[in-house]
Amino acid sequence: MRHWIFILFLICGCGKKTDHQPVPQQERTGVISVVAVNYPLRYFAERIGGELVNVRLPVPAGEDPADWRPEKGELRGFVEKVRAAELILLNGAGYAKWIKAGEWREAQLVHTSGAIRDSLIRVGKEEGIR
C-alpha cells in the first residue's frame, strides 16, 4: 500500500512546468480611506488600522446612525464623499438606512457580520410582526 501512495505522490509531483510567475502585489502607500456605518465599527477600524487608516462616520454628531438619512439637498455630496472611500464597513443587518442612498462598488463593501449571518434574529413582516 505504501508503495502505491509513494507512486501517487510521485505522479502528482511530475506536472508540466509553466511559465506563469506569481503577480507581484504593488506596495501600498498612503492612508486607506474608510467609512463606517456606526460608532463601534469606526472605533474598531481606528484601533486596528491605527495611522494607516482615515476612518469617517458620515453621520452628523449627535445623530443616531440607524435612523439618519442625508437631506435631499446634501445627497449628491454625501454620496460622492462616501463613494470616494476605499472601504465601507457595514454591519450587515440593514442597520444604516443611508447606505441605500447611493450605489456602491462591491469591492468597497465589507459586510462585518457576514460570518454570523445565519445567527441574526429576523424581525418584521417575514415573522408576522407589523
Secondary structure, 3 states (H helix, E strand, C coil): CHHHHHHHHHHHHCCCCCCCCCCCCCCCCCCEEEEECCHHHHHHHHHHHHHHEEEECCCCCCCCCCCCCCCHHHHHHHHHHHHCCCEEEECCCCCCHHHHHCCCCHHHEEECCHHHHHHCCCCCHHHCCC
